[in-house]
Amino acid sequence: MTVPMPISARGAVVLVAALCVAQAVTAQNRVPSPPAKSSISPAGGGETPTLSVVEWLQRMHAASRQRSYVGTFVVSAPAGSLSSARIWHVCEGDLQMERIEALSGPPRSTFRRNDHVMTFLPEAKVVKSEKRENLELFPNLLGTPDSSIGDFYAARVLGKDRVAGFDADVVQLEPRDGLRFGYRVWSERRSGLVVKLQTIDNESRVIEQSAFSELQLDTPVKAQALAQMMGSTAGYRVEKSELERTTAVKEGWSLRAPIAGFKPVSCYRRSMGGSASGAQGHTMQWTFSDGLASVSLFVEPYDAQRQPREVLLALGATYTLTRRLAGKDGDWWLTAVGEVPPQTLDAFAQSLVRAR
C-alpha cells in the first residue's frame, strides 16, 4: 500500500491540506489525575475574557472554521525541510471553501468544499477526489464541552507577540505524559485564529513550526469563484477514492488496552488493487485523537513483495511506523502515522490485535 500522506496537525492549523507530510513504550502509559480547574487569560487582558483551557482551545477551533482570509503559510523543520502554500479560505453560512496552492515542491492545487476535497496534480493531469469528514483543524477538539484535554495538557500564557503584522497571544500547551508533544501557539488577539504554531518534543526542542508569513483577514473571497475553479477538470483524469464507513470490530480488530487520552474518531475501509498473487483486498483506516494530536492506523493483508521490512520514519513532527502483525487468518501489515512521539505509535502497535 502507498500510505496516504496524513494531514499534519500543524498544517491543519490553517487548513493547509496541500502541505500534508507522512512519523519499547518508554513513557508512562497511564491516565493522569485530572488537574484542578484553572483558567488563563490573554496577556495584556481587556480584549478577550478570561477563559478556561478548553474554552481557549474552542475559541481557536471556531476561528479556524469561521474566519475568511487569504495568506501565505510556511511549514519548516530544524532539519531544513521547508514547504509553503498560498491559501484562500471563505465561510458563507454553513459553507466552507478553500483553495491551497503549493508554492514549493511539485505543482499542486487543493480545493475543499466542506468535506469534499479535490487535489489537482497538473504534471500528471490527474485530479484526486475524496471525502474527508475529519478535517483535522487545530485544535482538533472532539466538540464536547467536558473535553478531557485538560487531563493530558496543561496551558500557560507566555505573553504576546506579533505575527504577519497581527497582535497575538502566545500560549504553551504542555503534555502531562510522554505520549504526546507539546505546542506553543500564537493566536490572533481579536479572533482567536491561530497564526503560528511550534511543536515541541520532550526535550523542549522545536521539531516543527508553522506560521503565516503574510495574512489578510476578512478578505472578500467568493465561494462561487472557488467552486468554479474546483469544477474545472477538463483535460484531467479524475480519480475518486471510495471510502466505506465501518468499525474496527466489524473489520475484526481491537485494542488490548486504550492508549491514554486517545479516543477513536473514525474508521473506514478502502478498496485496494490486487496483490502479487492476484487477490483483491482492502485497507482499514482507524483514526484516534486526543483532541490535539491524531494517530491513524492503516491495516491491510501482508504482501512480502510490497512490504519487505519494518521501519520508523520521521518528517518534522510526523512519525510513521510499519510492522507485520500475525493473525489466525494470515499475516497483516500495519502502518501507523501520527503527530506523536514514536513510543505512542509503538504503544498502538503493541495493543492492536486481531479480534477474530
Helices and strands as residue ranges (DSSP letters): H 9-12, G 17-19, E 39-40, E 51-52, H 53-66, E 69-76, E 82-92, E 95-102, E 109-113, E 116-121, E 126-131, H 149-152, E 153-163, E 166-175, E 182-188, E 194-200, E 206-217, H 223-230, E 237-240, E 243-245, H 248-251, E 253-255, E 263-272, E 281-289, E 294-301, E 312-315, E 318-327, E 330-338, H 342-351, E 352-354
